[in-house]
């Protein structure tokens, strides 16, 4: 497979050079680049929560410039409501290993999580119980020899101390409030957090979504404050996740990859997966929530 790459030379010029460059008819070179063969990999996305039936999404990676027409054996193309298509392997056997060593098979039953709006491909048989320090295991393999594994340890629970808001002194449509979420960081460990604010009913889309580490407030109380962006009558839900370093690095790498996508001045960014034998994330989420109606 060959790709014609347009390589445009971009330079900074002064007004005195415009006359010289006016005679240049072509500042473009075409080059044939041979694309390497890309092996499709299993991609897992699994977030465990205590008291919730496990749900897992297993998809399949495809080359960046794939036209979506080549479907691997044992896979099908799933079209999402937004028009995006993903390659969905149908021959994957998935199992969780619970903290006591017992396996829990996850059956193939694609659906949508009503609380988050996220798609899943496999679901467990019952809700799990997860306490701080317990380890869970993930095992997924298909009939083509691909084998994805992962482990995740349950973080400790960090409560939200308080949530507050304050309106500016303006009126009408200009009247808006900032929102503050405060919690206390433990001093004996290096800790990582994810703080989400939802306006209205919590769903997949958030008003703000921040990744925070305790480098500047280790062992102290910390308050995360937004800009003036909320209006009277808004219902705001703050969700604070205490996460491990692997999950934190995964989210940072995903964000960097998105920012680099299509940017000719950015360095390519690899995804820091938390699983082995494939791509993706496997983590136990521990959170605290507070909901406030802004009056």
N, C-alpha and C positions, 0 to 999 in steps of 0.2 A: 504494500500500500504506500502511495506517495502523497505528499501534501505540498502544495505550492504556497510558500510563505512569502508574504510581502514584507520586505525590510526597508522601512522608510528612515532615512537619515535625518534626525532632528537636530538643528543647530540654533544657537542664539546669534543673531546678526544685528549689526548697527545699521542706521539709515544710509551710511556711506557705501555699504556693500550691496544695496538693493539693485543698483545698475549692473553690477557684475553678475549677480545671480539671475537677473532677468533673462539672460541668454541661455541659461541651462534649461533644457527641455525635459529632462528626466532625472529625478533623484530617487529612483527606485530600482532595486535589483531583485530578481526572482531566483529562488533556490529550491531545489528538490531535496526534501528531507525524508529519509526512510524512517518510518515509525517503528519502534520495537514491538515485538509481540507481547501482549499484556494478558497474563493469566487471570481469569475471573476468580474472585475470592468470596468466601462467605462474609457477610456483614451482619453483626449482631448489635441490637440496641435493647438493653434490658435494665430496668430500674426496679429493684425490689423495695417494698415498703411493708413494714409490720402491720398485720391486720388486713392486708390486701391480697387477693388472688394473683399470683405472678402472671405477667403478660410479657411476651417477648416478640420482637420483630427480627426475622431473619430474611435478608435480601441478598442480592448478589451484585458485586461491583462490576462495572463495565468500563472499557476504555473511554477516556475523556471525549474523544471525537466520534464515538460510536453513534451510528444513525438509528439505533434502536430496532433494526430489522433482523439482526442475527440473534436467534433465541437458542440458548444452550439446551441440550437434552436434559429433561427433568425440570425444566423451568417454564414459567409462563410470564407474559407481560401484563402488569397491572397498571391501569390508568387511573390516576387520582383525580378528584374533583377539579383541581386547578389545571388539569391537562398534562401534568408531568407523568412520565411513565417510569416504572421501575421493574427490574427483572426479579421475579419471585421464584426461588427454587421450591419445588413441591415434594422433594424426596429427602428432606432433612429430618433426622431424629434428634430430639432435644430432651435433655434431662437436667434437673437441678439436683445438687447435693446439699441437703440441709445440714445445719450445724451438728446434729447427732450422727451424721453419716448416712442417713436414709435418703434414697433417691426419690425424686418426684418427677415422673414423666410429664412433659408438656405436649399436649395433643395439637395437631395442626388444625386450626379452626379460625381462619382470618376474620377479623372484625374491627370495630372502632370502639375505643374506650370512651364511654359517654362523659366521663369527668374531665378528660384531657383533650379529646378530639383526635388523639393519635391512633394510627393504624397499628395492629399487631397481627402476627401470623400464628403464634402458638400461645396456649393458655394452660395454667395449672389446674389441679383438681380441688384445691382448697386454699384458704388464706394461710399465710405464713406468720410466724412469730419471730421477731428479730430483736435481740438485745445487744447492747454495746459490747464489742469485742468478738462477737460470733462471726464465723466464717462460712460463706456460701460458695458453692462451686457451680460452674456451668459447663456443659458438654454438648456440643452440636456436631453432627457428622452426617454426610450424605453418601449416596451410593457411588459417587465418583472418587471417593477416597479423601475428600477434604474433611479436615477435623479441626474444629475451633474449640478452645477451652478458655476458662477464665476463673479467677477467684476474686471475692470481694468481702471485705470486713466491715461490719456494722459500726459506724461512728458513734460517738457519745452524743447525747441530746443536749443542745445548747438553747435555752429558752430566750424568747424576746422579753426584755425587761419592760419596755413601754413603747407605744406609738403615739405620736402627737402631730398636730397640724396647726398651721396659723395662716390666716388670710392677710393679704396686703390691704392697704387702706383705700383701695379703689372701689368703684361701684359698677353696676351693670355687667356687661360682658368682660370688662377688665378685672373684675374681682376674681382672684385666684389664690390658691393656697399651696404652700410647700408641705411636704410630708416627711416626718422623721421617724426612723426605726432605730431603737437603741437596744444593745445587748452587751453582756460582759464576757470577755474572752478569757479562757483559762491560761494561766501564766506558765505552766510546766511543759507545754507542748507547742509545736508549730501548727497553726490551724488555718483552715481554708473554708470559705463560705460562698454561698450563692444566695443573693437576696433578690426576690421577685416582688413586684407590685402589680396587682391586677386591679383594673377599674371595672366595676360591675361584677358579673359572675365570673369567677376564675375559670379560665379555659386555657387553650394552647398558646394564645397570643397574650403577651404581657405588656403592661405600660412601661415598666423598666425591668431590666434583667442584668444584674451586676455580679461579677466574680471578684471576691475580696480575700486577701490574705492578711494575717495579723502582724505583718512585719513592723508596722508603725504604732500598733496599740496592743502588743502582747501583754496579757495579764491585766488589761484595763477595760473600762467601759468604753464603748464606741457607738457613735451615732451616725447613721447614713442619712443624709438630707437631700431631697430632690430640689429642683427649681420650682418656681411658682407655676404649676401646670394643672392643678385640680380645681374644679368648680364646686360651688355650693350644691349639695345634694348628691355628690358623687359617693359611691360606696367603694372604699379602697381596702384591699386585702394584702397584707404583708406576709410573705412566706420566707422564712429564714432556714436554709439548709446548711447543716454542718457536714462538709464533704472531705474526702481524703485527697491526697496530693495527686493521685492518678486521675481521678475524675476532674480535678481542677486543671491539670495539664491537658487533658483531652479537650475540654471546652475552650481553652486558650488556643490550641492548635486548630480547632474547627473555625474559630473566629479569624485567625490569621490566614487560613486557607481561603475563606470567603473574601477577605479583604484583598488578597493577592490575585484572585480569579479575574482575569481580563485586564489586570493592571500591568502594563509593560515595564513599569519602574519598580515593581515589587519582586522580592525573591520568592520562588516557589516555597510553599509551606507544606510539610508532611503532617498527616494526622497521627497524633500520639495515642494509639489504641491502648485500651486496658485489657485486651484479650490477646491470646496467642493462636497462631494458625489461621488468622484472618484479620478482619478489621472491625472496629466498633468499640462499644463501651458496655461494661457490666459493673453495676454499682448498687449499693444499698443506700437509699435515701432516708435521712432522718430530718424532720422539720418541725417547726413551730409556726403557728399562724395567728394573726390578729386581724379582725375586720372592724372598720370604723366607717360610720356615715358622717360626711362632712356637713355640718349644720352652720 
